[in-house]
Amino acid sequence: MKKYITLKNIGIFYILILLGTSFAFPEYNRYVSYSAIVIMVPLLILKLVKQREEDKVNGTQNFKFSIYNVLMAAVFMGILFYLIHSNYPSAS
């Protein structure tokens, strides 16, 4: 049986919802983004717990690589946040 509700599909769904709300109701973008964070973080944690259990059974290292991916994404987001909120003079 094919799984249709996956972490990737939920992420794509929220991107589409965010695009739709940005065109129709731009004042609600912040709330849609917050709800995406609230929903995606527990799903990511559950996926990592399942990968850790699978690694213990099979002796693989998928969990370690997943943690590295999450840490790299967090560093990348931190760098982007710093660049966006820096005090460089704007062109306007």
C-alpha positions in Angstrom: 0.0 0.0 0.0 1.4 3.4 -1.0 1.6 6.0 1.7 0.2 9.4 0.6 0.6 11.2 3.9 4.4 11.7 4.3 6.5 14.5 5.7 7.4 15.6 2.1 3.8 15.7 1.0 2.7 17.7 4.1 5.6 20.2 3.4 4.5 20.6 -0.2 0.9 21.1 1.0 1.9 23.8 3.4 4.0 25.6 0.7 0.9 25.6 -1.6 -1.3 26.9 1.3 1.3 29.6 2.0 1.3 30.6 -1.7 -2.5 30.7 -1.8 -2.8 32.8 1.3 -0.1 35.2 0.2 -2.1 36.0 -2.9 -5.6 36.0 -1.3 -4.9 37.1 2.3 -1.4 38.4 2.7 -2.0 39.5 6.3 -2.3 35.8 7.4 1.1 34.7 6.1 2.7 34.8 9.5 0.0 32.6 11.0 0.2 30.0 8.3 4.0 29.8 8.7 3.6 29.4 12.5 1.1 26.6 12.0 3.5 24.9 9.6 6.2 25.0 12.2 3.9 23.6 14.9 2.8 20.7 12.7 6.1 19.9 11.0 8.4 19.8 14.1 6.5 16.9 15.9 6.3 15.0 12.6 10.0 15.4 12.1 10.7 14.2 15.7 8.5 11.1 15.1 10.3 10.4 11.9 13.7 10.6 13.6 12.6 8.3 16.4 11.5 5.7 13.9 14.8 6.0 12.1 16.7 5.6 15.3 14.8 2.4 16.1 15.4 1.1 12.6 19.1 1.9 12.9 19.3 -0.1 16.1 17.6 -3.1 14.4 19.5 -3.0 11.1 22.8 -1.5 12.2 22.6 1.4 9.7 23.5 5.1 10.2 20.5 6.8 8.7 19.7 8.5 12.0 23.1 10.1 12.2 22.9 11.5 8.7 19.3 12.8 9.3 20.6 14.7 12.4 23.4 16.2 10.4 20.9 17.3 7.8 18.7 19.0 10.4 21.7 20.7 12.0 22.9 22.0 8.6 19.4 23.3 7.8 19.4 25.1 11.2 22.8 26.7 10.5 21.7 27.7 7.0 18.5 29.3 8.5 20.6 31.1 11.1 22.9 32.5 8.5 19.9 33.7 6.4 18.3 35.2 9.4 21.5 37.1 10.2 21.8 38.4 6.6 18.2 39.4 6.4 18.2 41.3 9.7 21.7 42.9 9.4 22.0 46.7 9.4 23.4 47.1 5.9 22.2 50.2 4.1 19.5 49.5 1.6 19.4 50.7 -2.0 16.2 52.7 -1.5 
